Amino acid sequence: MQMGVRVPMAVCNYRVFLSFRGPNSRDSFVKYFYDRLRGSGIVAFLDRKEIKYGEKIDNKIVEAIKHSDICIPVFSEDFASSPACLMEVAQMVESDKEIHPVFFGVEPCVVRRQLGTYEKAFAEHERKNRYPGSIEKWKAALREIGDIRGPVFKDLFSGYQELEDFISELWKLLKMDEQDVTKNLVGIDRDMPEMMRKLGFKYQDGQIVKEKEMTGRWVLAVCGLPGVGKTTLAKVVYNKIGHLFEGCSFLENVRDKIEQKSVVSLQKKLIRDLKRGECPKVESSHQGTTIIQHLFKTNRVLIVLDDVDDLKQIKPLAEQLTWFDLGSIIILTTRRKNVIENYCKVQKNKDHEVNVIHEHEVLSMSENHALELFCMHAFGLDHPLEGYHEMSSEITSAIGNLPFVVETVGKYLYWKSKEIWTETLNHLKRGLEEEVERMLKKDFDHLSENAKQIFLDIACFFTGVEKRIPFYMWAACGCDPYRGVGDLQSMSFLKIGEENEFWVHNQLKFLGREIVKKEDKDPGQRSRLWDYNDVQTTLREKKGTSKVEALRVTPNFNQVDGEVFHHLSSLRFLELDNVDIEGNPENLLPKLVWLDWRGCHEKSKLFAFKMENLVILNLCPSSVKLNLEDWKQLMEKAGSLKVLNLKGCTWINSCLEFPASTQLECLVLEGCLLLSPTTQKSISNFENLVSLNMKCCKFVKDLPQALCSMKALKELLIDGTKIERLKFEEGSLPALEILSACKCEALGDVTDSIKLLKNLRKLILRSCKNLKELPAVIGELVSLQEMDLSETLIKELPPSVKYLENLEVLKMVGTYLKGIPEAIKDLKKLKELDFTHCGSLTGHCNIQGLFSLRILRLKYTRISEVLARDEGQFCLHILELADGVTRQTAS
């Protein structure tokens, strides 16, 4: 590894070299042209001195020509009378430069064929015989350049617009709009096709293969975690499509600049960029907005507003899409997803004009790409050095494949000793790099107070936890969970996984935990305790205080003195994992909202807690035995209970009675040994029940009649039961949205009564090995969004499936389909189609009518061909085909 050394250049690089003849041109046309180039930001070389007859061209001129991107000879009537000008054009040709001639007061044919004043000038050169070996070279240069098309001006005032157009072309050729991006970008191809598709372009092999039609105006909001690469992606898109627009502007760090009261400077830059250098006087933001609103109505523009998180930051720059002409594009990079929603609301559409508004979330890099990026900065290679592979992989894994962090850590470790590498890895496993922490903390500080508290709970306790349960606690504590979680999702601080669980990036989880640890050096003075050492210090030394709101005690403790809980009077969340309570405490934790006690086996200790405010009780799994009287006492004490989890509590094998006044909304009986006759009574009195989980209740063979009274039930989970038939009574389960009956091996009949479930969104029948068909009326489930029929005996779908117009996901992995179902070919909202391991599936797969398709899995089938509308339709998030499958397009 060797550090690069910057060597100062001896000669300045120019974008344009101007060659012209004499004061007449210089003082009129050339001066105006030169000033307009400079005003547009194009650095041009202009030599104001003439050489004396017989002298050679100055070395400075030769170097200026060689180091210019474009050479522009301004041919005038007396151009050829100047040996210097002729030497310059000959040097341009000899240096193989890109040449764009301008003809001022002279026709191109005069230059090309050396007619008129050019003929006379060469006759004079030949007569003086000062440059005998150069004249033929000059003539050849004029012939070559005279053949190049260029603008022709009769005088200074006759071709203003043509000169402006010429400068615009130079701007594009010189890529003046292009943004600086890192060379050798890694992983960029994952997002580019999808972003281009959302902007209306067809994109293939890194190039635009078809431009979009100039109908409507387009907006793309690029969102994601801080440091995930939003700005870099926006720059790459901007550079690839900028040449297709009449004006382009990339405004970086909009949020920071507006917070620094720099609105007017942003407006000036926007106007100057779109006008290619010109900008009227702007004295106030209101004036700037008015100018932008009226100046570009007939211009097709590309604007990038980087790092905006509020509609107020967009308003002075591009509040209305109608400020710009049809075909214009605005790209926003933002940490808040709701920015795009708010932007949509303020748009005023004209008749027959369409605004196309999309969102694109940038995810963390794949492990391979993160490793490659890390190696480029740590080693200057695309792979680890020998002996560093394992440590490099561990480092990228520890930092969660976030590009900014990967790059930062890689640069830090460049040329560092192996000992420092080891220390860095250990540090990254425990926490954040300072620079990364500052960046993430800045975004955390912009969250609402409710969102902050919810985020800290998730980072410390609830990563990977199904979201619904914590919502009950936050609601009981007045934290407005829907708003708070929505804010966190909008800021990309939080994602909801496929199983409805909370997912937080490793770096953000470290941030949340670090924020809590910095509340106080004494763990007993902090709001949340989860770390074993901190919990040990607090409990064993009885240092707990009323500041502690949430506590997790792991099995390492075995036993905890019940008296310590009297010092923790503000606890709202307590998790005891196979931990016993010593002593005979009473009236513990009056503010407790959530008690999670795995392995509870003494009812006296359970009843030691005050339960008036208890909303969530999780005894999964526990051996504590409650008789009917105990059960009634528990229900009376916990009158506010909304969530009861008795998963794996095998002692529940007889009737449970719940009072008619119960507020219970979520009941988990998974794995309980309930018998069908007792199930009916056990789940009575549940008018408020929203979710019922009877998974693996192996003695349940029929759907309980009590379901008829459950008007609020939205989720019914009966996976792994002995149910043989799905039959629903008229009027039952009107609110049901999720029905899951996976691995019900006895289930062989889904009756027509399923059509009564008008609000059903998800039907999961995976691994029902005895199920051979769906009822013909399945198409009446018009709200259905997801259907999983994998590992069943189903061979075909009913024709009525074509009426499932809201269906987004269809999974039929390992079924006995023989052909792609005709009924699905025009389901316009279908996003995911999975026929993996359908060994009997043959023929072709036509996806032309599946306009929303993003995931197509056909591996281990006998499909021979996939037919799409065009090549762009093959640019899916996931496309898995068997070997030898051909791709055909209709166009």
Secondary structure, DSSP 4 states (H G I P E B T S, - for coil): ---------SS--EEEEEE--HHHHIIIIIHHHHHHHHHTT--EEE---PPPTTPPPPHHHHHHHHTEEEEEEEE-TTGGG-HHHHHHHHHHHHTT-EE--EEESS-HHHHHHT-THHHHHHHHHHHHTS-TTTHHHHHHHHHHHHTS---EESSTTS-HHHHHHHHHHHHHHTTTTPPP--SS-SSGGGTHHHHHHHTT-EEETTEEEEPPPS-SEEEEEEEESTTSSHHHHHHHHHHHHGGGSSEEEEE--HHHHHHTT-HHHHHHHHHHHHTTT------SHHHHHHHHHHHSTT--EEEEEES--SHHHHHHHHS-GGGS-TT-EEEEEES-THHHHHHHHT--PPTT--EEEEEEEEPPPPHHHHHHHHHHHHTSSSSPPTT-HHHHHHHHHHTTT-HHHHHHHHHHHTT--HHHHHHHHHHHHHS--HHHHHHHHHHHTTS-HHHHHHHHHIIIIITTSBTHHHHHHHHHTT--HHHHHHHHHHTTS-EE-TTSBEE--HHHHHHHHHHHHTT-SSGGGSSEE-SHHHHHHHHHTT---TT--EEEE-GGG-EEEGGGGGG-TT-SEEEEES-EEES---SB-TT--EEEEET---HHHHTTB--TT--EEE--S------HHHHHHHHHHTTT--EEE-TT-TT--S-----TT----EEE-TT----HHHHHHHT-S-TT--EEE-TT-TT--S--GGGGG-TT--EEE-TTS---EE---TT--TT--EEE-TT-TT--EE-GGGGG-TT--EEE-TT-TT-----GGGGG-TT--EEE-TTS------GGGGG-TT--EEE-TT----S--GGGTT-TT--EEE-TT-TT-EEEEE-TT-TT--EEE-TTSEEEEEEESSGGGG--SEEE--TT-EEEE--
